[in-house]
Amino acid sequence: METRGRIIIDPDGVVQGFEVLTPPVGRNVSESLRQIQAFQRVRESKGSEATPSGWKPGKMTLKPGIHLVGKVWEVWKTSMAFD
């Protein structure tokens, strides 16, 4: 079976993300770029910030920690992931 996909590799050569799809389903370039921007933000913050689902530049980031375990959606609402 033929597949298509993408791999996001950081400057240190570490795979940060990948996606594999079969040909009938297309890839979303905008989503790939959003994810690259999110990985860049986390890298720039040296891990002190996290980017929730749907995060885009200019939107709030999260401060990782035990206080967020099971409570991300109290801070980051689903509606915030969409423009």
C-alpha positions in Angstrom: 0.0 0.0 0.0 1.3 3.5 -0.9 1.5 6.0 1.9 2.4 9.6 2.3 3.6 11.5 5.3 5.8 14.1 6.9 8.4 14.1 9.6 9.3 17.1 11.7 13.0 16.9 12.9 14.5 19.6 15.2 17.9 21.2 14.6 19.4 18.5 16.9 18.2 15.8 14.6 15.5 14.6 17.0 12.2 13.5 15.5 9.5 15.7 17.1 6.5 14.6 15.1 5.4 12.5 12.2 2.2 11.7 10.3 1.5 8.9 7.8 -1.6 8.9 5.6 -2.9 6.8 2.8 -3.3 8.5 -0.6 -7.1 9.1 -0.4 -6.5 11.6 2.5 -4.6 14.8 1.8 -2.1 16.4 4.1 -2.7 19.9 5.5 0.2 22.3 4.8 -1.2 24.9 7.1 -1.3 22.4 10.0 2.2 21.3 9.3 3.4 24.9 9.4 1.4 25.6 12.6 3.1 22.6 14.3 6.5 23.7 13.2 5.8 27.1 14.7 4.6 25.4 17.9 7.8 23.3 18.1 9.9 26.4 17.6 8.1 28.2 20.4 8.6 25.4 22.8 12.3 25.1 21.8 12.8 28.9 22.2 11.3 28.7 25.7 13.6 25.8 26.6 10.5 23.8 27.6 9.1 26.4 30.0 6.1 26.9 27.7 3.8 24.4 26.1 1.5 25.0 23.1 -1.9 23.4 23.4 -3.9 22.0 20.5 -4.6 24.6 17.8 -2.1 27.0 19.2 -0.9 29.7 16.8 1.7 32.5 17.2 0.1 35.3 19.3 -2.1 32.9 21.3 -1.4 32.1 24.9 0.9 29.3 25.9 0.7 27.1 28.9 3.3 26.7 31.7 3.8 23.0 32.1 3.6 21.6 35.6 1.7 19.4 38.0 -1.0 22.1 38.3 -2.1 21.4 34.7 -2.5 17.6 35.0 -6.1 16.8 34.1 -6.9 20.5 34.0 -5.6 21.9 30.7 -9.2 22.4 29.5 -9.9 24.7 32.5 -7.3 27.1 31.1 -7.4 26.3 27.3 -10.9 26.2 25.9 -11.6 24.2 22.7 -12.9 27.4 21.1 -9.5 29.0 21.6 -8.0 26.5 19.0 -10.1 28.0 16.2 -10.0 31.4 14.6 
